[in-house]
Amino acid sequence: MTLPFLPFALPDIGEEEIAEVVDTLRSGWVTTGPKAKRFEQDFVAFLGDPTLEAIAVNSATAGLHLALEALGIGPGDEVITTTHTFTATAEVVRYLGADVMLVDIDPATLNIAPWAVEAAITPRTKAIVPVHYAGLAADMPAILDIAHRHGLKVVEDAAHALPTTCGGALVGTLASSATVFSFYANKTITTGEGGMLVTRDAALAKRAKVMRLHGMSRDAFDRFTATVPSWAYEIVAPGYKYNLTDIAAALGLQQLKRLPAFQRRREQIAAVYNAAFADLPLITPPLPAPGDQHSWHLYVVRLADAAPLARDRFIEAMFAAGIGCSVHYIPLHLHPYWRDRYGLTPAQFPHSQHAYERMLTLPLYTRMSDGDVERVCTTVRALLRSG
């Protein structure tokens, strides 16, 4: 019997989410409104820090753009980030006319290397954007120390990092200027498309709220729900269309409630993989520091030199066995835009390049059954077992 194809990722949508969306559709308020506001409030409550403010947006890309814009990043400035990320992390810097300084990763963690960050700082550097790769926290104490010593802002790309912890504190509650989460379809919770910008900086939050909806001085929800006629507004800046709809927020409200259970299941699957692959010629993902939590958004392995198959052939063989895999990521220094604009070569990023040539991402999502997980384990072992 031919087994059904096992995809790389699937969202976990239950009856609670469906009912919440139906309620939204029946309410008559489908764009940004009461449920988006509730989602923001619930997100702050989940993080457990009432000094934070959460701003719902239609993507993490939008959140990163808003955060950097609110910090005044512009032409002539430089922002440091990792080459080992999706292009959104860096492209938002170019939206603002600033330049990106890409740096290498720590080969042990695959996260941005603090020593590479410090070496890349110039008089033009204004901010650092660390990425919590695959759901493992970057070395934030070191990065925040570097930022403090050089007078730089830090905006965390936490697209992979809900609910990751660093030093026992949830990512989103650290001492950075802002943190941005993603709720894309394959993330640890999903709103289809969406994101959340979190900050303690009142001025940053105020600016981001204005700029997420066309630069309007008043939020549309506030204007349309006022108890007295209040149609007036002013355009105070050339803003963007970055608001999250109530339909999307409805998904988020219920997904957030399920996040602790989602996290437990992801940890279970990762633990099964770690045990099953321990004797194979591959490098399993780095574990978090004792007492900390990995979100396990991605399960990224690297084939050892002794592996009988090269990475691309391995992915093809997995696909032939009916199992989807992916690669996270093709580093930015290999893409034509970034390579050509900044004259980048693989030799400048030896750790990222070496990891990229050997890495692949295995399926890990909460809808996987124990049988699905065992199927992945059995297939990987069959392909890589020596002799």
Order of alpha helices (4+ residues) and beta strands (2+ residues): alpha-alpha-beta-alpha-beta-alpha-beta-alpha-beta-alpha-beta-beta-beta-beta-beta-alpha-alpha-alpha-beta-beta-alpha-alpha-alpha-beta-alpha
